[in-house]
Amino acid sequence: MGCHRYEGFDHEPEEMTTVNQQIRQLEQQKAEWDREIGFTTEKADRTRDNAEAQRLYQHANDLKIRITGLDAKVEQADIRESDLVREVKKVGPSLKEVRMKMHKEWVPAWLDDPHKWRPGTKMPTFRLDQNDIKAIAAFIWQSGVTGNLPTQPKGDPVKGKEAFETRGCMACHSMGEGGDKQGGTFAANLSRVGEKDNYDYLVRWIHNPRERTLPYCPFEKRDLTANDYKKKGLPFVFDMDHDKCPNDGHQLQVEQMTPMPSLRLTIEEARDIASYLMTRRHEGTTYAAANFMEDPKLKATGQFLVRYYGCAGCHEISGLEEEQRIGTELTKEGSKPLERLDFALLGHEAERENWYTHKGFFEHKLQNPAVYDQGKEKPNKLDRLKMPNFNLSKPEIDQVATFLLGSVDSTMPERYHFDPADQRQDIIDGWWVIRKYNCMGCHQVHVGQTTVFMGLQRYQDPDWKDQKPPSLIGEGARVNPAWLMRFLANPSLSDTDTNRDGVRQYLKARMPTFYFSNGEIQKLVRFFAAMSSQAAPYIAPKMEMVSDQERTMARQLFSSEGAPCLKCHATGDAKHDARATAPNFLLAKERLKPGWTERWMVHPEMMAPGTAMPSGLFRRDGERWVFAGPTPASFQNYQKDHAGLLVRYMFQFTPEELNRLRASAGAGAGR
């Protein structure tokens, strides 16, 4: 949707425009009422009629109250605007920082044939000649921002390769070419990244992909520099906590508009990965000098061509931040009358070969966007069809054509349209976020779905089975939504020790920080609740308190040979946790729901086939679950549910109890 509008897709830029207009209108209304208050008060002061003065004063007071109502609306609009700044994403990388990021000579080679350089790239091939390529490359290069990049020492590429393959990078990125390619297709294949990128910039990008060189002010329509802050006596600091323009107080774009998250790496780890990526290249490949990219005479032509081909639809480009889509709207393309589809000189051929249909038009256009120029004399190249070639496969062409055929203006009455107002809408909203950030690259979200991790060679090794990210099937039934909101906002669950996974610190592939907006977090929480048919809002059930005797019983069972829970679960002991494969019990009361926890303990093999969690720990005895193995003597004559006891024990767990449990287990906690 970089060039074409389609209702429901990429709505954030349009919503941001609407919110900005709303804020301006509210501010204008406030200013008008402020003036009216002044005039009214002044008039009341002058009048000799007491009743009239009281009426005027009351009117002024009423306006003050109404202004506070506008302030509340502005506050909510500001919050939404701040959310939208986080939510807006571009399909392609920012081209503002091309001078800092890339080797100059690579740019023309890429423009010439992106698919030759990186097969499978999302970047399409445009109908450019060498003069076009030179002009576009010159404009992009000359319009790029500059900044100070710290000179980074080299890292360890061996450690970097290990980190790249285990931290989670390959859920989105692939490495290798042809039959040797492994990894995801959500983001770029990085097999040749060492040929094009600047090492110092790559370190910064890996360490924090959202870091920008300069903030952008949509109100002033320009990038701000240190001088803008200096004039106001402010430090040149911009992030999500410092996101207002120093000149006018408007919302700034302070992050890169990329879905790439932060893995919360140390700077040393970022250097290691960058050093490994710099080794990824085709040996012996050279690029021709590109001194023409500094020629100012080419810049204007390049800017025209960049506008003409709609490059700003996918990329952030200096000076073109407010560019609109250049393509026709496709929301109801399937309803367009056949005679309005331009088959050009191929109409008779299409009729003769039975593809004079919407389907035939779409399929031929997608296979070769220039097909309807065949047989035409067009001396001016700007008269040619400008849709680029995405090099789609046959299945992809079928999928897009089917989508367009279904994009119709429905003749059915509104009451028959699918427009849910219940949890089904929560599922729809959540799927947009799930796909936007490629959550399914790491996690199973629905039954039958595979993840990228499942196909990676390393994870076929039985020793790596427990290193795969957890399944999210049933997540809404499993976790407390309040905890989930906190975790999605800060997956490390710590404001100081962020170089870790907050739940499964034993996993090498950690949950990244996506910098979700508040709105996106709410959508995800509602999505998982709806997928598991959970009531909203969630009200935690009242649990019977564990007696001192029951606490001792549960502790004995937890540390017994029949239920060696501490063998796998983390305890906070560094030596033990190095071999842990399950979360710390201290997280249970905040993180989990009691009902799910009991079902998991009783039948883990039903909820996650193949899990390392032992099954058959409990058996049914009348109306209760009892432990299937040998139980401590303290359980004799205990008539309550054993599984229920352990759940209550876990949900009333404290750090002090964990210490007692570790002591009770003795050396077992360290085995």
N, C-alpha and C positions, 0 to 999 in steps of 0.2 A: 504493500500500500504506500510505497514511497512516492509514486507518481499519481496514483488513482485514489479517489475517495471511495470508501465503502462504508455505509452506515453501520456503526457498531465497532469498527476496527479503528485502532489508533485515535480514540476520541479525545485523548488528553490535551493535545494542542488546541483543539477547538474549544474544549471546556476551559482551558486557561485563558483564552481570548474572552470568553463569556464572563469569567470571574473578574478579569481585569476591568472590563466594561462596567460590571456591577459595582466594583469598588469605586471607580471614578464617579458613577452616578450617585452613589451614597455620599461620597465626599462633597460633591456639588450640592446635594440637598442639604447637607449639614451646613455648608457655607451660606446658603440662602437663608436657612433658619437662623443662623447666628446673626446675620445682618438684620433680619426681621426682629429678632429679640432686641437688638440695639435700638432700632427705630421705634419699636413699640414702647420700650422702657423710657426712651427720651420723650416720647409723646405723652406718656403717663405722668412724667415729672412736670410737664408744662401745663397739663389740664387743670382747671379749677373745679371741675365737677368730680367729687369724690367717688361717686358710683362709676363714672367712666374710667377714672384712674384705676380703681380696683379691678375693673374688667380687663383693662389693658395689662396690668401687672399679672393677672391670672393667665392671660393669653401667653405672655412671655414665659411664665413658669411652665405652662403646658408644652411650649416648644422645647424648653430645656429637657423635660422628661422624654419628649419624642426623640430628641437628639441622642439621649442615652440608649434608646431603642435602636437607633441607627448605629451607634457604637458597637452594640452587641452583634448586629448584622455584619459590620465591617470586620469585627474580630473573627467571626466564623468564616467569612470570605478569605481573610488572611490565612487562616489555618488551612483552608482548602487549597489556596494558592501555593502554600508551602508544601503541601502533600503532592500537588501536581508537578512541582519542580522535581521531586524525587521520582515521580511516575513516568514522566516523559522520557522516552528512549528513542534512539536513532538505530536504523537497521545497520548502517555502516559506521566505521570509526570516525572520530572527529578529524577533520582536515585542517583545523586551526593550528595544530601543533606539529604539522608535517615537517617543518624545518628542524625541530628538536628531535623528532622521532626517527626519521628515515634518512637513508642515503639518497642524495639527490638523483643519482644516475638510475636508480631503480624505478622511479616514478614513470618515465615514458615507456619503459618496457612493460610495466603493468597495464597502463592504459591501452597499449597496442593489442594485447590479447590476455585478459585476466585468466581465462580458462586454460590457456597453454601453460601459464606459470603456476597456477594452482587449480588443477582439475576439481570440479565440484564446488567452486566458490560461488557465493550468492551474487557477487558482482557480475553484471551482464556485460556482454561485448557490444560496444557502440560502433556505428558506421563512421569511423574517423579516418581521415587521411593523416599523413605525417605532419602537415601544417597545423591541423586541428590538435593533434597530440602535443606538439610543441607549445601552442598557445595555452591550452588547458593546463599543462604542467607548469608553465611559467606563472600563470595567474595563481594557481593553488600555492605554489612555492612562495611567491612574493607577498601574498596576502596572509601568510602564516605568522603567528605570533612568535615572539622570542622571549626567552627567560633564562634564568641561571639554573643549570643542572649541576648538582654536586658531582664531582669526579669520583666514581666508585672504584674501589679496589676489586680485583678479580675474585670470583668465588671458586668453589670446587665443583666442576662439572659432573663428577661422579656422584657426589651427594645431590646435586641438582637433578640428575636423571632419576634417582631414587625418589626424590620428593615429588617431581613432576608426575611420576607413575603411581604414587601412593596417596598424595594429599587430596586428590579429587579433580585435578586439572583435566584428566582424560574423560570425565563425564561430559564435558562440552567440546574439548579440543581432541583432534586426532593427531597421530604421529605415524610416519611411514607412508609409503606410496604404493599404489597398485594393490597386489595381494598381501603386501606386508602392512597395510594400514590398519591401525587399531585405535579405538576411541570413539568419541561422539562426533556428530555432524552439526550440532547446534552452533558451534563457533568454528573458527578457521583451523585448517590443517597447518601445523607449525613446522613441517618438515624442512622448509627453506627460510625460516624466519631470520636466520643468521646472515642471509644475503642482503637484507633490507633494513634492519633496525639498528639504531644506535644503542650501544650497551647501557650507557648511563640512563637513558630514557626508559629502557626496558626494565631496569632495576626499579625505577620509580613506579612504573606501571604495575609490575607484579606485586610490589609492596602495598600499593594503594591505587587500584584502577580508577577510583573516582577523583583523584587529585587533578586539579586544573592548574594551568599556569596563570591564567587571568580569569576573574569572574566576569560574567556578562550581565549587563543591565538591560532587560527588555524595554523598560520605559525610555531610556536614553538611546537604546539600539546600538550599543557599542560595548567593547570590552573595557573594563576599568583597569587602571594601572596604579602603581604605588603612589603616584602623585595625587590621585584623587583622594586617597586616604590621608596623605600628608597634609593636604590643604585643610582638612578637617581636624588635624591633630590626632589622627587615629593610626594605630599600627596596621600594617598591610596583612591582615588576617581575615580569611574568608573560609567558612565551612558552614555546616548546618546549624551551628550555634552562633555564627556571625554571618547572617545571610541577607542583611538589609543594605541597600545602597547608601553609602556615606553622603551622597549628594542630595537624595530626595526621599530616602526611606523606603523605596520600593523593593520588592522581592528580587533577589539576585539568583542567577543560575551559578551555583558554586561547585557543582559536581560535573564530571563527565557524564554524558547521556548514554551510558553503556549499561547493559544488564550484568556485565561481569562483576562478581562479588569480590569481597576481600576474604582471603583465607587466614587473615591475621598472622601473617608470617613475620618472623624477625627480619631485620634488614640483612642479616647474614644469610638466611634462607633464601631471601629474594635474590641476592647476589649469586648464590649457588645455582638456582633455577635459570637465571638470566645467562650465566656462564655456560650452562648446558645448552640452552637454546641457541646461543651464538655459534655452537658447533654444528648446528643443523643447517646444512647447505649442500648444494651440488658442487663438488670440488671442481675447480677449473673454470667455473662460470664467471664471466666478466661482463661489465656493462659499459656501454659507450659513454664518453664524456657528455655532460648536459649543461654546458655553460650558457646555452640559450635561455635557460630557466631564470637567469638573472636579467634578461633583456627587458627593460620597462616597456618597450614598444609592443611587446606581445601581450601585456597584461590585459588591456581593454578587450582585445579579441577573445582572449581566454575567458574573461568574465562573461562576455556575451554567450559564448558556447556553453559554459557551465550553467547559465540561466536557461538557455535554450533546451538543453538536455535534462534539466530538472535534477541536477546532482544534489542540490540542497534538500531534496526530499528524503534522502538516505543519510546524508552527511551534514555535520555542523561545519559551516564554512564562513570565515570572516567576511562581514559585509552582506551576507545573504541569509542571515538568521530568520528573517521574516518572509522568506520566499514561500509562495503557495504551491500546491500540487499542480503539475502541468497537464495531467491526463484527464480524460473524461471520467465522470462518475460511473461506477460499475454496479451500484446497488440494485438497479433493475435492468441490467444489461440484457438479461434473457427475455425481457418483454419488448425490446426494441423491434419495431417492424423490420421484416427481412429486407425490404427495399432500402432501408436506411443503413444497412451494412454494406460497406463499399468493397464489393468483389473486384472492382476495377475492370481490367481486361480479361479476367478469368471467369466472368459470369457464365458465358456459354460453356466453357470447359466444365465448370462446376455442375451445371445442369446436365450436361452429357454424361458426367461420371457420377451423378447422384450424390454430390455433396453440397448442393445449393441449399443449405440449411444453416440454422444457427450453429449447430454442432460442427458442421463442416467448416464454416467460417472461423470459428474459434480454434479448432484443431490446427488448421493451416497457419493461422496467424501466430499461434504459440510455437509451432515447429519452426517457422521461419518468418519473423516479424516483417521482413522486407518483401514477402512473397507478392503482395499486391502492388508492388512497383514494377513487376515484370512486364516488359514490353513497352514501358513508358520512357519517353525522352525527357529528362529533367536536368538541363544544364546547370541550374542552380541547386546545389546539393541540399540547401535548406528547404527545398520543396519536397525532398524525399521523406518517406515515413521515418519517424525518428525513434520508434519503439526499439529498444536494444534486444539482443538475443540472449536469453537466459540459459540457453543450452539445456533445456529440460529433457528428461528422459520420457519415453513413451508413457509409462505409468503416471508420471507427473503431469504430462499433457492431458491425459484422461481425467485426472483428478481436478485440475483447474477448469477444464472445459465443462465437466459435470457441475462444478460449483457455479460457473457462470450461467449455465442452462437453468439452474435452479434459482437464479437471482431474478425473480419476476415480481411484477406488480400484481399482488394477489387480488382476485375477483371475489374472494370469499368475504362474508361479513366479518366485522371486527370481532364479534363474539366467538368466532371459530378460530381465531388466531391464538397461538400458544404464547401466553403472556402471564406466566405464573407469578403469584404474589406470596408464595410460601417458600419452604426450604428448597424447592426446585430452582428458584431464582438464585438462592445462595450457592447452589452447585454450579450454575452457569457462570456467575460472577467469579467464583473461585477458580474454575478451569482456566479463565483468561490469565489469572496470575500464575497458576501452576505452569502453563505453557510459556508464558512470557519469560520466566526465569529458569526454564528447563529443569524443574524439580524432578521430573521423571528420568533424568539422566542418572541420578543416584538412587532414587527411591521408587519402590512399587507403590502406586497410588490406587490402582484397581486390580481386581483379580484377573490373571492372565497376561498382565503387562510385564514386559521384560525391561531391564535397565541396561545401561551401557556397561556397568560394572560386571553384570552377569556374563558378558561376552569377552571381557578382558582376559588375556592369557594368564596373567599372574593369579587371578582369582579362581582359576580352575584347580589350583593346588589346594588339597584339603586343609593344609595349615593356614590358608588365607580365607577359609570359608567364613569365619567369624569376623573378618575385617571388612565385610561389605556393609554399606550404610543400611540402617534399619528399614523395614517395610513400614509404610504409612497406612496400610489397609487397616481400617478400624481405629485410626488415630483419634477420631472424635470421641469414641467410646472409651479410649484408654486414658487420655490426659485431661486435666483440669484446664478449661479454656483460659482462665486468668494466668496460669503458668505458661501456657502456650504463647500467649501474647508477649509475655516477658522474654521468653526464649527466642521468638522470632525477631524481636527487636535487638537482642544481645545474646547470640548463641553461646558465648563463653560463660554467661551467667556470672560475670565478674567485671567490675569497673577497673580493676587493677591488673589481674592476671588474665589477659585476653588471648594469650598464645596457647589456647587449649580448646577442647570441646567441652561444653558445660555439663553434658550428660555422660557421654561415653569417651572418657579421656584416654581409654586404651585403643581407640580407633586411630589409625594413621590418617584416614580420610575424614577430615573434620567438617562439620556443618559450617559453611561460610557465613559471613555477614553480608546480607543483600541490601542493607540500608532501605528496607521497605518503608513506605509511607504508613501513617497510621491507618489510612483507608485500606491499603493492601493487607495489612496485618489483620484488620477486622474481617476482610473478605475471606482470608485463609482460615481463620478460626471458625467462621460460620460455615465455610465449605466442609471442613472436616466434621463438624457437628452434624451437618445435614447428610453427609455421606454415611454417617453411622446412625441416623435417625434419632439424634439426641435432642432433648428438650432445651429450649433457650428461654430465659437465662438458666445456667446451670446452678443448682442449689445443692451443695454437698450434703449427703445424708448424715443424720446425727448418729454417731457410733457409740456403742456401749463402752465405757471405760474399762481398761484392762486392770484387773486387780493385781496386787503384789504377787500373789500366788501364780496367777496366769502369766504374768511377765516372766517369772522364773521358769515356768514350764515352757513357754515359747522360746526363751533363750537357750534352754537345754536342748530343745528339738532343733533349733537353728544350727547349733554347733555339734550335733550328734553325727555319728558315722552314717546314719541312714539319710540324713538331709544336710550334707555339708555345704550349706548355702554360701559360706564365706570362701569356699574354694574358687568360685567363679566371680562373685560380686566384689566390686571395689570396696575398700574399707578406709581409705585415707592413708594407709601405710605404703610408702613409696615402693619398698621392695616387693610387697605383695601385689600392688596395683600394676606393676610392670607386666604381670601375667594375667591380669583380670580380663574377663570377657563379658561382664555384665555391670550395670550401673550400681552406684552406691545406694544402700537402703535409705540413707538420710534424705534422698530426693523424693521418696515415695509419697509422703503426706502432702507435699505441695504439688507434685507432678501428676500423680495417678488418680484414677477414680476407683473407689473400693470394689464396686461390682465387677469391673473389668479385671482387677487384680486377682480376685478370687477365681474367676473363670480361667485366667491365665495359669494360675497355680495348679488347677485341677486338670485342665486339658490344653497344655501349650502346643501339643502336636496338631490340634485341630485349628488353632489360630495362626500358627506359623510352621507348616510342615518342614521338617529338616532342622528345626531349631536345636541349639545345644542345650536348651533348658530341658531337664529330665521330665519325661512323662510317666504316668502311672504312680505318682507319689501318693495319691489319695484314692481310696475306694469308698463306695457308697455303703452306708450302714443305716438302713431305714431312711430317715429324713435328714440325715447329716452325712458330712464327709469326714472320714477318719484317716489318719496317716496309715499308708499301706505297709510301711516297714516297721522295724522295731521302734518302740517309743520309750522314752525315759519312764522310770517308775512313777514319777509324779503324775503321769496321765491316767493312772489306774483309778477307775470310778469317775473319771471326768466325762460328763454326759453332753457337753456342748460340742458344736461343730469345730473340728480341728483346723480346717482351712479358714473358717471365719475367725478363729482365735489368732492365727498368724497374720491375717489381714489387719485386724485391730491392733496387733502388736506393731506391725510395720507403720501404720498410720499414726501411732503415738510414739514413734521412735525419736530419740534425742541423741546428740553427740555423746552424752554421758553413757547412754545405754549401748551405743556402738562400742565404746571402750570396754564396758563390762562384757559385751558379747565377744569381743576379740580376746579378752583375758580368759573367758570361759572356754573358747575354742583352743586356747594355748598355741602351741606350735602349728596347729592346723591352719590358722590364718596366714601363716607365712609360707606354707608349703606350695 
